[in-house]
Amino acid sequence: MGNICRTCGGECVLVRDDGEVKEYRCVCCDNIYLVRRGEQFPSFEERRAAKPAFAKPAPQAGGGDPALPRAVNGYTRAERAAPEETGGGRLDGAGVYAKCINSVIEVRARRKNTIFSGSGFVIEGGYAITNAHVVAEGGTPAERIEAYACGKTFTAVIVEVGTKKFGDDLALLKLAGAPAELKAVKFAEEDEIKNGQTLFVIGNSLGGGTCITSGIVSDRRRTLEGKPRLMTDCAVNRGNSGGPVFNDRGEVAGAIVAVTTTAEGMNYAVPVDVVQKFIKFCGL
């Protein structure tokens, strides 16, 4: 499948080979990788555990092999802690992560020599939601879609792309060979989303693996290019596209769709009611 950038998921091409060191450059983000003679460029699965040759692995809490995949706060997906409530059924960030991590997937879509990294979330029936631009950029479906969750890599196929008939940047995927630990998300009530409420984004930020960020509802309803959007100041980057925005009950309030370049730190999500309309549009 070629050499894949650990940061953005793009294709890395060979630009120099002096016999001792091969130099690869990512065509997407310009990252440079140096591979010494006798070494292999890390595969997609290995990139979760591997560190750059010049980086010293950080020790893991409680010991263990530093090369094993770890997740936010020192937990692997199989070692999730019980959600911690902060009162009134509300969860802190660790609680939301623990409750929701097995509902979030990393998405990798391959078209010709380009790899697009994104995120998604699982719904009932073995389906998942992501952005259309992740799996069908420019209206052209990806040749192959891989997903990663619960420590396993599996595949997905496109069921519906919402950009034309539905009119928004959403796509429905059918998962194949997904791990049994995956669970469907719960959706928030759109009319209960208020400005200033706490939000959490879990997704495949920069294509480097799943992580969590937090913020608030900056504006519960904005119009962007004629479409309704949920505005938040949660930190998101390339690779978060299509991933879920959770409230502090661990319910989906929207799906990340765009980063604004006109205001620092502000990002947009497809509101939960639009996501639910798309699911119904798909006949689910």
C-alpha positions in Angstrom: 0.0 0.0 0.0 3.0 2.3 -0.2 4.7 4.3 2.6 2.3 6.3 4.7 3.0 9.4 6.7 2.5 9.0 10.4 1.3 12.6 10.8 -1.3 13.1 8.1 -1.7 9.7 6.5 -0.5 10.9 3.1 1.7 9.0 0.6 5.5 9.3 1.2 7.8 9.1 -1.9 11.5 8.4 -2.1 13.5 11.6 -2.8 17.0 10.5 -2.0 19.0 7.2 -1.6 22.7 7.4 -0.9 23.0 3.7 -0.2 23.1 4.1 3.6 20.0 6.3 4.2 16.8 6.6 2.1 14.9 9.9 2.5 11.1 9.9 2.0 9.0 13.0 1.8 5.2 13.2 2.4 3.4 14.6 -0.7 0.7 16.0 1.6 2.4 17.6 4.6 6.1 17.6 3.5 7.2 15.5 6.5 10.6 13.8 6.0 11.5 10.3 7.1 15.0 8.9 7.1 15.2 5.1 6.8 18.6 3.5 7.4 19.9 0.6 5.4 18.3 -2.7 6.6 15.3 -0.9 8.1 11.8 -0.9 6.7 9.4 2.1 6.5 6.7 1.4 9.2 3.4 0.0 8.0 0.0 1.6 8.8 -0.5 -0.7 11.7 3.1 -0.3 13.0 2.9 3.5 13.0 0.6 3.4 16.1 3.4 1.8 18.1 6.5 3.0 16.4 8.5 6.2 17.3 10.8 8.1 14.9 14.3 6.6 14.9 15.7 9.8 16.7 13.0 9.8 19.4 13.5 8.1 22.8 10.3 6.2 23.8 8.6 7.7 26.9 8.2 5.3 29.8 4.7 3.9 30.3 3.0 4.3 33.6 3.2 1.1 35.5 5.9 -0.3 33.3 5.3 -2.5 30.2 6.6 -2.4 26.7 6.8 1.3 25.4 6.2 0.0 21.9 2.7 -1.2 22.7 -0.1 1.1 21.5 -1.4 3.4 24.2 -4.2 5.8 24.2 -5.0 9.1 25.9 -4.5 9.2 29.7 -2.5 5.9 29.6 -5.4 3.7 28.7 -5.7 1.4 25.8 -9.1 0.9 24.4 -9.3 -2.5 26.2 -8.3 -0.9 29.5 -11.0 1.8 29.6 -11.7 3.2 33.1 -15.3 3.6 34.3 -16.8 7.0 33.4 -16.4 9.6 36.2 -19.5 11.7 36.8 -19.1 15.3 38.0 -22.6 15.7 39.2 -26.1 15.6 37.6 -25.0 12.7 35.2 -22.3 14.9 33.7 -19.0 13.5 32.7 -15.5 14.9 32.8 -13.2 14.5 29.8 -11.8 11.2 31.1 -15.3 9.9 31.6 -16.4 10.9 28.1 -13.4 9.3 26.6 -13.9 6.1 28.5 -17.6 6.0 27.6 -17.3 6.9 24.0 -13.9 5.6 22.7 -15.4 2.3 21.4 -17.9 4.3 19.3 -15.2 6.2 17.4 -13.3 4.9 14.3 -10.2 6.2 12.5 -10.9 6.2 8.7 -8.3 5.9 6.0 -9.4 6.2 2.4 -7.1 5.5 -0.6 -7.5 7.0 -4.0 -4.8 6.3 -6.5 -1.5 7.3 -4.7 -3.2 9.5 -2.1 -4.3 8.5 1.4 -7.0 10.6 3.1 -7.2 10.3 6.9 -10.4 11.1 8.8 -12.7 10.0 11.6 -16.2 8.6 12.1 -18.6 7.2 14.6 -20.6 4.1 14.8 -24.4 3.9 14.6 -26.9 1.1 14.9 -26.8 -1.9 12.5 -23.0 -2.0 11.8 -22.9 1.4 10.1 -20.8 4.5 10.6 -21.0 8.2 9.8 -18.1 10.3 8.4 -17.6 13.2 6.1 -18.2 12.8 2.3 -14.9 14.6 1.6 -13.0 12.0 3.5 -14.2 9.0 1.5 -15.4 10.6 -1.8 -13.3 13.7 -2.3 -14.6 15.7 -5.3 -17.4 13.1 -5.7 -15.0 10.3 -6.6 -15.3 7.3 -4.2 -12.2 5.9 -2.5 -10.8 2.7 -4.0 -10.4 1.2 -0.6 -11.5 2.3 2.9 -9.9 1.0 6.1 -11.0 1.7 9.6 -9.3 1.2 12.9 -11.0 0.9 16.4 -10.6 -1.3 19.5 -7.1 -2.2 18.5 -8.2 -3.7 15.1 -8.1 -2.7 11.5 -11.1 -3.6 9.3 -12.7 -2.4 6.1 -15.7 -0.3 5.1 -17.7 0.4 2.0 -19.7 3.5 1.0 -23.5 3.2 1.2 -24.4 6.8 0.6 -22.7 10.1 -0.1 -24.8 13.1 1.0 -23.2 15.9 -1.0 -25.6 15.7 -4.0 -28.9 14.2 -3.1 -29.0 15.1 0.6 -27.0 18.3 0.2 -24.4 18.1 3.0 -20.9 16.8 3.6 -21.8 13.4 5.2 -21.4 9.8 4.2 -22.7 6.5 5.4 -20.4 3.6 5.7 -21.1 -0.1 6.2 -18.4 -1.8 8.3 -17.0 -5.2 7.5 -15.2 -7.4 10.0 -15.5 -4.8 12.7 -14.6 -5.8 16.3 -17.5 -6.9 18.6 -16.5 -4.2 21.1 -17.8 -1.4 18.9 -20.9 0.2 20.2 -23.4 2.7 18.6 -23.4 6.3 19.8 -26.3 8.0 21.5 -27.5 11.3 20.1 -28.1 14.5 22.0 -31.3 16.5 21.8 -30.7 19.4 19.5 -32.9 21.8 21.4 -30.9 21.1 24.6 -27.6 22.3 23.1 -26.8 25.7 24.5 -24.1 28.3 23.9 -21.3 27.8 26.5 -21.9 24.1 27.1 -18.9 21.8 27.4 -18.0 19.8 24.3 -15.4 17.1 23.6 -14.0 16.0 20.2 -12.6 12.5 19.8 -10.9 11.7 16.5 -7.9 10.8 14.4 -6.2 14.2 14.7 -3.5 14.7 12.1 -3.9 11.1 11.1 -1.7 10.1 14.0 -4.2 8.2 16.1 -7.2 8.9 18.2 -7.1 11.7 20.8 -9.5 13.9 22.7 -9.8 17.7 22.9 -12.3 19.9 24.7 -14.0 23.3 24.4 -17.5 24.8 24.5 -20.4 25.5 22.2 -19.3 28.8 20.7 -22.6 29.2 18.7 -25.2 26.5 18.6 -26.4 27.5 15.1 -24.4 29.3 12.4 -24.8 29.4 8.7 -21.8 28.5 6.6 -22.0 28.5 2.9 -25.8 28.2 3.2 -25.7 25.2 5.6 -26.4 25.1 9.3 -23.4 24.5 11.5 -22.5 24.0 15.2 -19.6 26.3 16.1 -17.1 25.2 18.7 -13.6 26.2 19.9 -12.6 22.5 20.4 -9.1 22.0 18.9 -9.4 20.0 15.6 -7.0 19.3 12.8 -6.8 17.4 9.6 -7.9 13.9 10.4 -10.7 15.0 12.7 -13.1 15.4 9.7 -16.2 13.3 10.2 -15.5 12.6 13.8 -18.0 13.1 16.6 -18.5 16.1 18.9 -19.8 14.8 22.3 -21.6 16.7 25.0 -20.7 16.0 28.7 -23.1 13.1 28.8 -21.2 11.4 26.0 -23.9 12.0 23.4 -23.2 13.1 19.9 -23.9 16.8 19.3 -22.5 17.0 15.8 -19.9 15.7 13.3 -16.8 17.8 12.6 -16.7 19.1 9.1 -14.6 22.3 8.8 -11.9 24.4 10.3 -12.3 28.1 9.8 -9.3 30.1 8.6 -10.8 33.4 9.3 -11.0 33.1 13.1 -8.3 31.4 15.2 -9.5 28.3 17.1 -13.0 28.2 15.8 -14.3 25.1 14.1 -17.6 23.8 12.6 -19.6 20.6 12.9 -22.7 19.3 11.2 -25.4 19.7 13.9 -26.9 16.5 15.4 -30.4 17.0 13.9 -28.9 17.2 10.4 -26.9 14.1 11.0 -30.1 12.3 12.2 -32.0 13.5 9.1 -29.2 12.1 6.9 -29.5 8.7 8.6 -33.2 8.7 8.0 -32.6 9.8 4.4 -30.4 6.7 4.0 -33.4 4.5 5.1 -32.1 3.6 8.6 
